[in-house]
Amino acid sequence: MSAILHAKAQQYYWEGQESLSIKTFSAGRALYTLGHGYYAVDDSSYFVVNHDQPYIISIDADVEVESFCIFFDQDLARDVYRNNLISPERLLDEPQPRDSTLPYFFRTHL
């Protein structure tokens, strides 16, 4: 299921894995631990997390930090990925995918 999360918090901690997502924050920052990397995400950046990739997020601020995160259903991500790789003619000939390849994005923190 695709979802949009828009919330505010001064303190927050979560550890786990979710679907492919894009995250950004304003009025403060969130700290992510992903593998061996540490990333600060604020209003000047966004962060991409791949499907089922384990991560930790924490917020500890004096003011409420506003989050905006979009979570993509794996079927939607798979279809968009496939539709960008295959010609329209082949998509018409093979409307159902033969494999279940999900897109994988390199760690992106911009």
Secondary structure, 3 states (H helix, E strand, C coil): CCEEEEEEEEEEEEEECCCCEEEEEECCCEEEEECCEEEEECCCCCEEECCCCCEEEEEEEEEEEEEEEEECCHHHHHHHHHHHHCCHHHHHHCCCCCCCCCCCCCCEEC
